[in-house]
Amino acid sequence: MMRFATCGLFHEANTFSPVPADRHRFEQGGVARGAEIIRQYAESSTALGGYFAAANRLGVQLVPLTFAFVTPVGAITEDAFEWLVGDIIDQLHEQGPWDGVLLNIHGAAVTTSVADADGEIAVRVRAAVGPTVPVGAVLDMHANVSQRLVDALTITSVYQTNPHVDIFDRAVECAELLVATAQGRVQPKQALVQLPLVANIARQDTGEFPMRELVHAARELARRPGMLSVSVAEGFPYADVPHMGMACVAVHDGDGAEAAAAAEELAGQVWKHRADLQAQGKTVDAALDLAMAEAAGPVVLLDVGDNIGGGAPGDSTQILSRAIERNAPSLVQTLTDPEAVRYCADAGVGAFVSLPVGAKHEHSAGHPVPVEAVVRTISDGRFEDPSATHGGFRYFDQGRTVVLETRAGHTLVIGSKAVMNSSLRQLTSVGVDPRAFRIVVAKGVNSPRAAYTPIASELVVVDTDGVTSMGIERFRYRFRRKPMFPFEAAEFPE
């Protein structure tokens, strides 16, 4: 039986966020080792879930080492990175030899000292196992894919749905290809084309034009004889690094020229849609106008600037404060505010409280909003969703949580930890039915869609402020490539 290792450090770093991904943050439930990885992820729709499923079916022993994940914030601190990656490398040495390694990395990780953290991880893993052991990874679709990363990997695959609901399947494919490589049945040759192009976060839904057509083009190219995999990566615009931007990756069985031709052809199609990949959203007032005029709800307002999945704190009050000022009808939203949670939990269920909520961080959008409310529920904040949520996660923990019903007629689900609004269970687990509200505020742009599209009368993209704002012209980039569209006129890479 072949022995594969699986391990990784999965982080999407928003370099405009001042909140570091430090060792303390990882230690608060963000690190799993050995059997704990199996308990947390083997039955999930994550990449690890796909790896375990494929290994079981193919008769491969998959040995879990160390896996670390935290909800997106700023760059990883150097000491946290060295601690976690050092642990992985030590285990690869101690428990080897290996027939293959399946990495679970994001593709948009940054440390305080290394711009291409994923490339650094892959290079260190490659050095640990040697040049002949196949190493594969399935990357997040928001990966900023570097040449250094691809050169260190044998198989590079990328999710092809946003919201990310195909992770399990892509991970299975990656594992199958890596096993075939280890058995000598295929000889992967990879090619990467990095485009001088940023896709606006609001144009990254793969169910809509133009991304729908681009992922279809990738699938068609993958059907060519000898092709093993073809992917388009949307990139992560909130990581100010030289390799930020869209990219195309192709893998061919034995022919690097064919891989390069496929990657270049796909990149050419992406480039033709560069203007279509830009966007503008509605203002808060315009979004509320639409929601208040709608005959029935829920109208889901996608709070782009407070996108938890992109590194925002999840405590913006920009929409909430205007909804209160305008006497908007029934509204429900989450907020991350551990201070408010402690106050309300101390008061107890049924208590009437008066307090400011939200916007407690220096980089929060809006200001703390005073509310008068009744504490309806106090929860530990843990919930489970076995369906195909964005990211494939099954188990969630937003810390101690309270539900407030305000005098203004709004319901606030306030947690102690930021958790993406990617599952209806986040609300229903504390007795809140989102279908009963005229307005739902979801902290994100793509991650909430898989959960909320089936129940929404309409989804509205709202261009709010914050470290994940739609308008990338609001950010001061120092390290990105130049020229780069839409910042400057740019030429298609030859």
N, C-alpha and C positions, 0 to 999 in steps of 0.2 A: 504494500500500500504506500502510495506517495504521501509525503508530509509537506503540507503548506502551512506557512504562518500567516496570520492576519493581525494587523495592528494599524495604528494611525493617530494623527493629531488633526482634528477637523475643526477649522475655525475660519469664518468669513470676517476679515478685519476691516472695519471702517476706520480709515486713518484720520478722518475728520472728527471722530469721537474722542473726547479726552479720557474716557474710562478704559483703563488698561485691562487686558486679559492676563491678570497676574496669577501667581501661584495660589493665593487664597481663593480666588474665584473658581479655579479648577478643582481645588480641594473640596469645595462645597457641592459634592455630588457629581462632578464633571469627569471623573476618572474611573474607569472600570478595568479590571485585570482578570485574566484567566476565566474561570467559570462564571464570574459576574458578567462578563461580556455576553456569554450565552444566555444567561437569565434575562438580561435587559434587551437584547437585540435579535436573538435567533428566531423568534416568532414575529418579528416586525417586518415592515416593508422597506426598511433601510437597505443600504448597500451591504451591511453586515448580514442582514437577514438573507439577502440574495446569495452572498458568498457561502453561508452555511447550507442553504438549500441545495445549491449546485454541488458542493462538496459531498453532501450525503448521497445525492443521486449518482455522482460519478465515482464513488468509492474512494474519495481522497480524505485523509485525515487532516482536518483544518484545526490548527492549534492557535487559540486566541492568546495574545500576549498582553499588550496595553493599548487601550483606546481612550482618547481624551476629547471631550466636546464641551463647549459652553455656548450659550446664546450669543450671537454676534455683538461685539462691542469694539473697542479700539484694538491697537496692535498688541501682540503677545509680548510680555516682558521677556527679556533675555534669560533670566533665571528660570522662569517657568518653562520656556522652550528647551533649555538645556537639561532641565530635570526630566521632562517627559520624553524627549527624543533620546536622551542618554539612556533612559530606562528601556526604551524599545531596542536600541542598538545592543545594549548589554544582553537582553533576552535573546536576540537573534544569534549572538555569539554563543551564549551558554546552552541554548536548547537546540542548536543546529546539529548536523547539516540539514538543509532544506531543499526540497524539489521545486519550490516556488513561493512567492510572497504576494499576498493580496493586500494592498494598501487601501485604507479608508481615509482619504484626504480630500479637502475641499477644492483647492486650486486658487483661492483668493486669500490665503493666509499671509500675514506680514508680521514680522517681529520689530521690536524697537531698533534692531541693528541689521536685520536681513530683510530686504524688500521681497525676495522670492523665497518665502519660508517653505513652500511645498517643494520647490526644486531642491532646496537644501535637505529636506527630509529624504527625498528620493535618492539624492546623491549619496547620503550617508548610509541608507539601506543598501544601495548597490555596492558600496565599498565593503559593507559587512558580509554580504552573501557571495560576492564575487561576480565576475563578468558573465558567467554562463547560466546563472540561475534566473529564470524568468520572473520579472516583477511587473505586476499589473495594478492599475487603479482606474476606478470609475469616478470622474470628477463631477462636481456640481456644475449646472449649466451656467452659473455666474462665475466660473473660473476665469481668471486672467492667465491664460496658458503660456508658459515660457518655453523657449527652446531647451533650456537646461533641464526642465522637468521631463519633457518628452524624450530627450536623449538618455536620461537615467532609467526610463521605463521601457519595458518590452511591449506592453499593450496600454494604450491610453484611450479610454472611452469617456463619454460625457453624457449626462442625462439629456434627453431630447424632449422633455415636456416641462412647461412652466405654466401653472403650478407643477411642482416636481412630483409626479405620481407614477413615473416609470422607473424609479430608482432600482427597485427589486429586479425588474427584468433586465436592465442594463448591467447590473452587477452579476446576474446569472450568465449573461453573454460574455462578460469580461473573464469570469472564472472558467467558463468552458474554453475560451481561447487560450487562457494561460495553461490549462491542463493539456490541451492539444499541443501547445508549444513544448511543454515539459516532456511529452511523449514523442516528440520529433515529428508530429504529423503536419505541423505548419511552421513556417519561418517568417514571423512578422517583420515587415519593413514599414516604418512610420514616416509620415511627412506632416509638417505644420506650416500653416500660413497665418501670420499675424497681420490683422488689418489695422490701418491707422484710423479706426472708427469706434465711436462710442454709441451704443444703442441706448436710448432713453429708457429708464426703468419701466415707464408706462407703455412701451411698445414691445415688451418682452413676453407677452402672453402668446404661447405657441398655438392657441386655438383661434387666434386672430391674425389678420393680415398685418405685416408681411412675414412674421415668423412662421406662420402656418405653412406658407409656401416654401420657406427655406428649410425647415426640417423635413418636408416632403422631398425636396431635392436631395438632401443628404441620404434619405432612405433609398431613393432611386439609384444614387451613385453606389451605395453599398451592395446593390444587387448585381453589379458588374462582375464578370468572372474573375476570381482570385481575390476580390475585395473581402476583407475581414470585418472592417468597421469604418464608418464615416460619421463624423460628428461636427456640428456647429456649436460653438460656445458663445454665449451672449456677452460675457465679461461682466465685471463688477465695477461700476463707475465711481464708487466711493472709496476705492483703494488707490491712492496717489502713488503709483509705481510705474517704472518704465514700460512694463509689459501689460499695462492696463488696456483693455479693449477686446473687441471681438476676434475670434480665431476659428480656423477650420483644421480639423485633424483627420487624417486618413491612414488606414492600416491595410497593407496588401500582403498576401502570402508570397513572399520571396522577391518582389519587384519594387524597389524603391521609386523608380521612375513612374510606375503606374500609381503608386500612392501619392506622389507629388502632383501628378496630373489631376487626380480626383480632388485633392485639397485645393488646388488652384482653380479648378472649374467651379467648385462650390463657393470659394471666396469671391470669384467674379460675380456670381449671382447675388451674394450678400452685398457687394459693393454697389450694384445697380439699385439696390433698395435703401441706400444710405440716407436719403432724404425721408423716406417713409418710416425709418427707424427713429425719427425724432417726434416729439409730442409736446403738447401743452394741456394742462388740466384746468378744471373749473376752480374759481375762487371759493372760499368758504361760503360766502353769501349766495353765490350762484348755485352752489350745490344744495344749500338749504332751501332756496327758492324752488328748485326742482322737486326736492323731497316733500315739501309742504304742499305742493300742487298735485302730487301724485294721488290718484284715487285710493290706492291701497298700498300697503307695505308688505314686507319691509323693504325700504330703499336702503341699500348698503353704501355708505360713504367710505371710500377707501382713503384713509388718512396717510398719504404717501410720505410726508415729511417725518412721520413718527413710526416708520416701518421697523418693527422690532426685528424682523428677519434680516434687515439690512444694517443693524447696529444702533438704531434709535432706542431711547430709554423707555418708550411705551407710556409716557406720562403727559403728553401734550394735551393742553386744554383749549386749543384754538377753536375747534369745532364746538366743544361743549359750552364754552363761554358765550359764543354767538348764539347757540341754540337757546340758552337761558335768556339772553337779552331779547331775542325775537319771539319768545313764548312758543317755541317749536313743540309739536306734539310728541307723544311718547317716544323716548329715545333710550337705547341701551348701549353701553360701551364698557370696555375694560380700562383700567388705569393701573399703573404700577406705582404704589405709594406705601411703602412699609410703615412709615410714620402714622399715616391715617389708619392703616389696618390695626396697629397697636392701640390707638385711641379708641376705635370703635369696638374692638374685641374686649377691651377693658370695660367698656360701657355695657356690653352684653346684648343678646338678642332682645328685641322689643324696645330698646332704649331710643330716645330721641336725642340726636346729636347735632351740634352746630360746629363746623370745622372747615378749614381750607383743604382742598384736595388737588393733587396733581402738580406738575411743573415745579418740582423741588430741586432739580439739578441745575447747575450753571448753564448747561447746554440744552435745557428743555425749551420747547416752543410754547409760548403763552405764559400765563401767570397762574399761581394758585387760585382756585375758584372757591369762594365761600358757598357752602351748601348747608341746608337744614334738611335732615333726613331721619328716617327710622332704620335701625339695623335689623334687617330681616333674616340674615343667615351668617353664620360663622363656620368656615370650613378649613380643612388642612390644605386645600388647594391641589390635591392630587386627583388626576382623572386619567382614564384610559380610553383610547379610540383605536379599535382594530381595523378600521377602514383605511383606504389609501389616502392619508392626509399628505399635505405638502411636506416633503422631506422624509416621508415614510415612518415618522416616529409614532410609537404606540403609547408610551407612558410619559405623562407630563406632570410637572410639579411647579406650580406658581407660588408656592409658599402659603403661609396662612392667608386666608382670603375672607373678605366680608362683602355682603351685598347690601347696598343702601338704596332705599326708595326715597327720592327727594320730594320736597314740597312742589318743585317745578314739574313733577310728573315724570321724572327720568329715573332710570335704574342704572346704578354704577356697580360694576363688579371689580373690586379693588384688590389686587394681589400684592404680595411682598416681593415677587420675582417677575421679571419680564418674560412672558411666554407668548410666542406668535399666536395670532388669532386665526389659526389654521384648522380648528376643530370646533364644531357646534357643541361638543361635550364640555368645552370650557365654560359655557353658559348653562347648559342643561344639567350638568353635574351639581350645580348649586341652586337648582330649581328655577332657572330663568329660561323661558322659551322665547328665542329670538323672533319667532313667527308672530308673536303677539304685539310687536312694536312697529310703529310707522317708520322709525329710523334706527338703523344699526350702524355704529361707527366701528370700522375694522381697522386696526393698526397695521397697514401694509398696502401693497398694490397687487401683487400676484399670489402671495401665500394664502390669503383668505378665500380665493376664488373657488377652489375645489369644494370647500365646505359651504360657502354661502350662495354660489350661483344657483343651486337647485331650489332655494327658498326665496330668492330675492326677486322683487318686481323689477328692480333695476340696480345695476352697480354703477357708481359714479366715482370717477377718479378726481380727488381733491388735491390741488397743488398747495399744500401747507408748508410752513417753514420747518426747519430741522436739519439734522445731519444726514437725512436721506431725501432731501427735497428733489422734486422732479427737475428743477432748473439747474443743471450742472454748471451754468455760467455763474452761479452764486458762490461757487467754491474756488478757493485759491490753490490751484495745482502748482507744485514745484518740480515734480519729477516725471511727469508724463512725457510721452514722445511728442515731438513737433516736426512738421505740421500734423494735425489730427482733426478729422471731421467730427463734430460740427464746429469746433473751436476755430479752425482755419481751413482753407481750401487744401485738399490733400490729393495725392495721386495714388492710383491703384498700385500695390507693390508688385514689382517685376521679379 
